[in-house]
Amino acid sequence: MQPASPLVLAAATSDIRVLVIVTLIYVLIIGYLGFYGYKTTHTSTDYLLAGRNIHPWVMALSYGATFISTAAIIGFGGVAAQLGMGLLWLTCLNIFVGIFIAFVLLGKRTRRMGHNLDAHTFPELLGRRFDSRFIHVFAACVVFLLMPLYAAAVLRGGAEFLRATFQIDLVVATFAFALIVATYVVAGGLRGVMFTDALQGSIMFVGMLVLLGITYSKVGGVVEGHRALTELASQVPEGLAGAGMRGWTAMPSFGSPIWYSMVTTIILGVGIGVLAQPQLAVRFMTVRSGRELNRAVLVGGVFILVMTAVPYLVGSVSNVYFMKTQGTLALTGAGGNIDQVIPLYINSAMPSWFVVLFMLTLLSAAMSTISSQFHAMGTAIGRDIYEQGLRRGRVTGAASILVTRVGIIVAFAITLALALWLPAGIIAAATAVFFGTCAAAFLPMFVGGLFCRGVTRAGAQAGMVAGFLAALLWLAFAHANSARRLMICKTLFDRDSLVPFPWSSIDPLVIALPISILTTVAVSLATRRLDDGHLDRCLAGVGKRPTGT
């Protein structure tokens, strides 16, 4: 599959040399940070948790850079060009839920409990909290089965970027991009990943601020740009208007198909799903103390504000620019592919020097996310499934690191294959599916395990399985957009969805998460609690004011 037009930056021949030189310098710096991670990694704790002594600013930038990928900049920026500024509610939720609640309420407890149980991965934390090998292995299998799709979408975005910028074959671009990332992840472990994340996050932050400033200068300023965007309401395409869209500065009509899609899939699916992301939750266990997490909140909040709000604003306002200069809407100019709106806008509106900065911004966004995904998938295969599941903890020391490195290589191969197979316009959809399904499977038991002694092993197991299966079934047979892509429902029943509107527009998270919560509570009430001695060990110091340990 080839996109309708170049996905990313069209650089003049005279700029190619600059792009190549800057890219080589960037890769060398990334390589050095990966090598530094390798030289300072001596134990499995170093490799899996960066030695539990990462600086809070590095942790905050790593968390934010991992969270924000090409999905936010390219995928969701394109969605904003199509559906408007209603996506800014996701920014609000990202900051309140993804930073404040995640860091202050969940992060400190996660860090402390991980230390108490000597847990090195998110599945291992859940398994040891509920003293259940089944939970440990099942959670790792969920990560291994679902994350490759999300990782492949991010990889595909980065590879398409390299293909168009350097005019190379898509397969070569995909393999080269994945190989560069996999090399420093395999070598440096989480320490190498987090150091490179911090650099990449800083580049992303600067790039987005410059993009925002130039964008508003192109449309006459903030006030004039938003006024012009509001006046474009009469230009809403007939299909979108019929589905509930009222303009780019207004929320869709309440209860319309677009409203359900925006609110349940994009805002709630991603905004709540962030709390149960394995690759993010593990970062709470990398800092030295709970006080360090307090210091990370401001950095993380400002970073997420800029990295989410800017693409949504630029995506929406790009309609004003295209209407003024080309007499058409952004999505129309991009051939109907939402993943090409932001790149087309950069090609059309930005000065040539910005090509280099935006190139580094997109490379950093994709690399910072996919490196953490490779690490999470690799630890799921190596540490959780093989070492702790099949070998029951009998692999230790250097052998443990070797097994995890092999797991990362396996994850690299699977992700690479999927990235070459994915269709266009999949980045935002794959992100929402992964976030929502992880929330349905993990969030009730994760939060319950941190705050409540009454959640039983059986309750956690039942809730996790029920949430996971409910999410998958809803994706395959009820949620029309997802079911249409999967083709399972169409093949078996010759229908896109087995349920009528509005149910067919409701995201799986909205259905599966309550099922998971109710199942966890009901089964926990009917089964025996874990031993008090085990609970005391799990919860020792959890929720108390940090004292520096």
N, C-alpha and C positions, 0 to 999 in steps of 0.2 A: 504494500500500500504506500503510495506517495501522496503527500498533501497537495492541496490544490495550488498553493503558492508557497514560496520559501517560508519556512516556519520562523526563522530568526534572521539575524542581521545581514543585510546585503552591504558588504563593504567594498569600497572602491579598490582597484588594484593597488594603488599607492598606499592604502591603509593596511593591506594584508601583511606587509612586512612588520608593521608596528604590532598588529594583532599576534603574529607568530612570536615575536620577541617577548611581548608582555606575557603571553601564555606560557612560554618556556620558563621565564623568571618565576611566574606564579607556581608552576609545577615543581620547580626546583625548591622553592620555599616550602611547599607542601611536603615534598620528599624529605627535606631536612627535619621537619616537625615529626613526620612519621618515623624517621631514623632516631630522633631523640626519644620518642616513645619506646622504640625497640631497646635502646641502650639503657633506659631506666626501668625496664620491665624485667623483674626477676622471679616473681611468684605469680600464682594464679590470681591472687587478689589484685596485683598490679595490672594484669592483663584484662581482668573482667571488671574491675571497679576502680581503675586508675590509682590504686593504693589507698583509697579512702581519704585522700588529703588534697583534693583539688581546690584551688582558690575559688571563692564564691563568684567572682566576676567571670572567671573562665567557665564555671558551671552554668551560670545564667546565660551567657552567650551561646554555649554549647546546646543548652536546652532549647533556646529560641531558634537557633540555626537549624537544629534537627527538626523542630516543629514546622518551621517555614521552609518550604521547598519550592520547586517550580510550580507546584500545585497552587500555591497562594499567588505567585507573581504572574504566571502564565495562565493556569487553569481558571482560578477564581477571578483573576483580572478580566478574562474573557467573559466569564459569567456575568460580571458586573456591567460590562459593555452591553450585554443582552438584556439583563433584568434590572439594572440600576443600583442605586445607593442603599437599597434595603439591606444589602449584604453587610453594611456597617454595623448592624446588630450583632453580626458574628464577631466583629472586632471587640465590641463591648463584652461579649461572652468569653472570648479568648482571654481578655485581660482579667476579668473577675473570676472566671472558673479556671482557665488554664494557667494563670499566674498566682492570683491571691489565694484561692481555695487550694490549688495544687501545692503551692510552696508552704503556706502558713498552716493549713489544716492537715493536709495529707503528707506533705514532704517531710516534716519533722518526725512524724510517727513512723513513716516508712524508713527513714534513715536509722532511727533508734531500733526498730524491730529487726531490720536487716542486720544491724550490729549484734543484737542479742542472739539471733539465730545463725549468724555467720552465713547469711544468704548472699549469693553473688549474682543472681539473675532474678528477674521478676517472677518467672514460674517457680523458681526455687524458693523465693520468699513465700508465695502462696502455699506451696506444698508443705513447707516446714511449719508455717503458721497453723495449718489444719492437720499436721502430722499425717499427710496423705501422699503416698507415691503416685496414686492415680491423678490427683489434682496437679501435681508437679509435671507429670508426663503429658497429661491431656492439655494443660495450658501451653506447654512447649509445642505440642502438635498444632494447636490453633495458630500460634505465631508462625510456625513453619509452613502451614497451609495457606494462610491469608496474606502474610506480609509480602511474599514474592510478587503478588499482583500490584500492590501499592508501590513496592520498590521498582518494579518494571516500568510503571507509569512515570516515575521520577526519572529513571534512567533513559527512557524513551525521549522525554523532554530535553534532557541534557544532550543526548546524541543527535537529535534533530537540530539542535542549536549548533553543534560542531559541524554537522554536515553542511548546513547552509552557509555558515560563516567561512569555513575553510574549503568549501566546495569539494568535499570528499564523499566517498560512498557511505551510505547509511550503516551497512554492516560493519565497515571499518571503524566508523565513528562510534558506534555502540560498543564494540569490543574494546577500543582504545580507552574510552571513557570509563567503562567498568573495570578494566584492568588497572588503570591508574589508582582508582579508589580502593580496589581490593588489595592492591600491593601494600599500601600504607596501613590498611586495617589489619591485614594478616600480620604484618611486621610489628606494628606499634600497639595493637590492642586498643582498649578504651582510652588509655592515656594519650596515645597518638591521635585517636579520633577526636578527643575533646580539645586538644591543643589546636588542631587544624580547624575544628569547628569555630573556635574563638576568633581566629584570623578571618575565616570565611564570613562569620557573622558581622565582623567589623566592616568588611568590604560591602556586604549586603546593605548595611545600615546607611553608609555614605551614598551608595548608588541610589537607594530609594529616596533619600532626601533631595538629591540633585534632580531626579526624575520628577518629583512633585513640583519643585520650583519652576523648572522649565515648562512643565505642562500648563500651569496656571498662567505663565507669561504668554503662552501661545493662544490662550482663549480670553485674554484681557483682564486677568486677575480672578480672585476667588469669587467675588460677588457677581461680576459680569458673567463668568463661566457658569455659575450655578443658575443664574437667571436664564441664560440661553439654553441650558439643559432642560430647565423646567418648561420652556416654551416649545421644546421638541416633542412634547406629549402628543401633539397632533400627528406626529410622524411614526408613532408606534405601529409596527406591522400588524396587519389585520389578524393574523394567526395568534400573535401574542396578546393583542387587545381582547380577542375572543376568549383567551385563557385567563384573563384577569389583570393584565398589565395596564397601569394607568399613567405611566411615564417613568422617567429615570430618576426623579427625585421624590417619588411617592411609593409607598408600599403597594403591592398588588391588592386587588379587591379581596376582602376577607372571605375565606372559604373557597376561593377559586383554585384551579389546578396549579397555577404558578405560586400562589400563596402557600399551598401545602408543600410544594417542592422546596421553596425557599426556606420556609420556617422549619419543617420537620427534617428535611434531608441536609440542607446546607448549614443552617444556623444551629439547630439542636444536634444533628448528627455529628458535626465536627466540633461544635462548642462544648458538648458534654463528653463526647468520645475521647477528648484529649486526656481526661483523668485516668483512663485505663490503658494508655499506650505503653507497652513494655519498654520500648527504647527510651521513653521519657522518664518513666517511674524509676528506672535503675539509676538515673543521674542523681536522685536524692541521696543515694547511698554512697556517693563519691566524695562528699564534703566531710570535713573533720567534725563539725558539730551543728546542732540546731541553730545556734546563733549565726553561723555562716549562711544558712538559708535566709534568715532575715535580711542580711546584707545583699542577697541576690535578688530580692523581690523588686526593688526599684529598677535595677538594670534590666531585668527580664520584662517588667511591665512596659518600660519605654521602648524596648526593642520590639516587642510584639505589637504595640500601638503603631509604630512606623511601618513595620513589615506587613501588616495586614491592611491597615487603613489606606496606605498609599496605592497599592494595586487596585483596590475597590474604587477609590476616587478617580484614579487615572483611567481605569477601564470605562467608567461611566462618562467622564468628561471627554474622552476621546471621540465620542459621538459628535460633540460640538465642533471639534477640530475637523473631522472628516466631512461634516455637513458644510462647513465654511469653505473648505479647500477643494472638496471633490463632489459635493452635492449628494452625498450618500451616507448612510449610517455605517458605523464601524464594522458590525458583523456582516453587512452586505459586501463591504469592500474586502473582507477576509474570506469571501466565498462560503459563508455560513459555518465555518469551523471556528469555534470559540477559542481554541488553542492558538490561533494565528492572529488574534486581534492585537494583543500587546506587541508582538514582534512587528506586525505591519505598521503599527503606530510609531514604533521606534524608527523603523526604516524611513517613514514619511516625514516625521516631525522633528526628530532630534538632530543636533549638529553632529558632524562626523566624529569629533573627539569623544562624544558620549558613547560611541560604539564600543570603545575599549572598556570604559567603565561598566557599561551594561553587560558586556561579555563576561567580565569578572564577577559581576553581581549574579548572573544566572548560573555560571559555573559554580560559584560558591554555594548558592542555594541548593543546587542539585547534589553537589558533592557532600555537603554537610549532612543532608538528609540520608542519602543512600549509604554513606559510610556507617552511620548508626544502624541502618537497616541491615547491612551486611553483618555487623557485629551482633545484633540481636538475633538474626536468623542463625548465624554460626554458633552462638552460645546455646540456642535452642536445640540444634542438632547435636553438637558435640558435648556440651556440659550437661544439658538437661535430659535429652533422650538417651544418648549413648552412655555417658559417664555415670550419671545419677540413676537413670532408669534401667538400662540393660545391664550395666556393670555394677550397679548398686554401690557407687561411691568407691570402687576399688581402684580407680585411676586417679593418681595424685601427682603433684609436683610438675616436672617438665612434661611428663606424658599428658597431663591434663591440658596444658597450654597447646601441645601438639594436636590433641583431639579437637580442640576448639578451632584451631587454625584450619584443620581439614574441613570442619563444618562450615567455615566461612567460604572456603573454596567451592564446596557443594552449593551453598547459597548463591555464590557468584554465577555458577553455571546455570542454575535454574532461572535466576532473574534475567540473565542475558538472553536465554531462549524466549522467555515471555516478552521481553522488550521488543524483540524483532517480530513478534506475532500480533501485538496489540493494535487495535484500530485507532483512527484519529479521534480527537475530542474526548479522550478517556481519562485525562489526568484528574480533573475535579471529581468525576464520578468514582474512580477507584479510591481516591482519598476518603470520600464520604462513606463508602462501603466498608473500608477497613476500620475507620474510626468507630462507626456505629456498631459493627459486629463485635469488636473488642470490648466496647462498653457493655453490651448486652451479656457477653460471656464472663467478664472479669469484674466489672464495677461493683456489683452488690457484695460479692465475697471479699473483694479488696477493701472496700470501706468498712464492711461489717467486721472483717478481721482486725482492722486498726482500732475500731472504736467499741466493739461489743464482745463481751465474753460469751454471750449466749448463742452465737452462730456456731452450729455444730459441724463436724466433718461431713456428715450425710447431707446437711442443709447446703453447705458450700458446693459439694459435688453435684447435687441435684439442680441447684440454681445455675451453676456454670453450664451444665449440659443442656438444660432447658432453654437458657438464653441463647446459647450458640445455635441450637437446632431451630428455635423459633425465628432467629434472624435469617438463617439460611433458607428456610421454607418460605418466609415472606419475600425474600429476595427472588426466589425462583418462581413462585406461583402467584404472588399478590402485587408486589410493587411493580407497576407497569413498566417504568423505565428500565429497571434492572432485569425484569423477566424478559423484556423484549430483546435485550442484548444476549442473555443466556440461552434463549430459544428452547428451554426445557418445557415450559408451559405450552408454547406454540406447537412443539413437536407432539406432546402427549394429548393435548386437549384442543388444539387449533384455536387458541385464544391467547392474547397477550397477558391477561390477568384473570384469575378465577373470582375476583371480588369486584363489585361495582365502585364507581366514584362516589364519595371521596376516598374510600379505603385504598383504592389502587394508587393514590398519590401520596399516601402516608409512608414515611420512611420506616424501615424495619426497626430502627432504634425505638421508636415510639410504641411499637407493639411488643418487641422482644424484651426490652429493659423492664417494664412492669411485670412481665411473666417471670423473668429471672428473679426479681425482688420478691414477688409473692411466693414463688417456689422455695426460695432460700428461707424465708420467714416461716412458712408453713411446715416444711420438713424439719427445721431447727426446733420448732415448738414441740414436735412429735418425737424427737430423738434425743439421746443422751449427750450432755455437754462433754467437752474434752476434759481431761484430768486437770484439777486446779494447779498442780505443780507445773504442768506444761504451760498453762495459760499465764501463770506468774512469770515464767521464764520468757515467754513471748512479749509480754506487756510491761516488763520491768523498765521503769523510767519513761515509758511511752506516754506522751501527753503532758509531762511535767515541764516546768520552766527550764530551758537549757542552761547548763552550768559550764559549757565548754567541752563536754564529752558526748 
